Amino acid sequence: MNPLALLLLIPIVLAELARRLRIYPRRAMVWWALVPALASVGLVGGRQYLPAVLVLDALALTVFLGDALTLPRRGWFACTRETQRVASLQMPHPVKLTIANRTSRMHEVWVRDDLPDECTADPEHLHLRLPPTSRSTVHYHLEVSRRGKFELESVYLRMSSRLGLWQRDLVYAAQDLLHVYPDMRQMREYALLARTNRLSLVGLRRTRRIGQDNEFERLRDYTLDDNYKHIDWRSTARRGKLTVKDFQANQSQRVIFMVDCGRMMTNTAGGISLLDHAFNAALMLSYVALVKGDSVGLLCFSDEVSAYVPPRGGLNQMNRLLHASFDRFPQLHESRYDEAFVYLNARCRKRSLVILITNVIDEVNSNQIERYLTSLVGRHLPLGVLMRDHHIFDAAEVGHAANEANLYRAAAASEIVNWRRGVLSDLESRGVLSLDVFPEQMTAPLVNRYLEIKARHLL
């Protein structure tokens, strides 16, 4: 065989073995391999050194191959993963890995979990020493950048040979299913602040009740945010501390969210899509409405209706809303408002607060939004939630030191902003409530608008 062809064949064979067996040389082996390679350079001066070079090559090859035989095998270890099935979007989720050493000697192991591209681990790699015939556990947190269903399939263990010249990756199957839901932390914060009467800390303002048809609910201690007119002086005298009356708003009303999942919701703000912000705000308001005794429903659509949850009351409805929304993603399709509103009219006959969450980009979709929202006036109470684009509004605010290019850019952005204001004015003039907010600031204004509607008895 041609020596040149043999030299080309050896790397190919080694590469194929490395791919199949997952065995790779470490940096230490590369440095030690330079010793016989440099010795071979001496053959240029004369062939009298050939026997010594061959002995050195044979010795190096023997050490390399002998050290490769000490590499750990897959049956020497076992690996399992423990984690909860449900995680929240962009929230740390704990994971525990258990590695068992079945051999009678200590091993040094680098552990890495096989995660989808949307998941990041902290820390990314885990290092530990496994004592003989022992079981060790390591913990890390993963964070997921989008909602949905993810499969965690395997765990990787990287180990070195006895002399540290080789390393091997062992793969262990560890099947787990992870459901990533929108962030539920805001609901826990709301429940806590509501019990302590401190909802103003999350941007919710107390709305003055109009009319006298709100029923008495309970007596509680007075706080600084309470209206002094609600103080019950008889109970105050009996208890020896200021006591106020709490009222409950009208119940058994209906709130239906129509969430646009089309191309207009593919932009991002704060690291997540506009659709994620829409679901976060909708789920928060759903929790508030369900706590107040109302019924909540959800309709998701793009070029077709992709999910529909009929309006129901009770906190169990939150599970249905979460399950219907956690795996919905923005689609690069034109939204069919006509099909969505026809679908809603066929299934919702009673008067409801219909909240459409979408984004306005051009006159085509703004005309459709105005047309179909105004068709609900009289039969339902429509509320259009339009999300702002930071790039447009930031470009419209130009300082005095701006150059000519930025001035032209600001003029174009200001024209778009004025056009949006015209769209909102047209909706308001035709009996449609509207809300124009930045995506990451949408939750508190939306809940405040709902509380205002309840207080004014618009439903």
Secondary structure, DSSP 8 states (H G I E B T S, - for coil): --HHHHHHHHHHHHHHHHHHH-EEE-HHHHHHHHHHHHHHHGGGT-GGGHHHHHHHHHHHHHHHHHHHTTS--GGGEEEEEEE-SEEETTS-EEEEEEEEE-SSS-EEEEEEE---TTEEEESSSEEEEE-TTEEEEEEEEEEESS-EEEEEEEEEEEEE-SSSSEEEEEEEEEEEEEEEE---HHHHHHHHHHHTT-GGGGT-------SS--EEEEEEE--TTS-GGGB-HHHHHHHTS-EEEEEE---S-EEEEEEE-SGGG--EETTEEHHHHHHHHHHHHHHHHHHTT-EEEEEEESSSEEEEEEEE-STTHHHHHHHHHTT----SS---HHHHHHHHHHH--S--EEEEEE---SHHHHHHHHHHHHTTBTTBEEEEEEE--HHHHHHH---TT--HHHHHHHHHHHHHHHHHHHHHHHHHHTT-EEEEE-GGG-HHHHHHHHHHHHHHT--
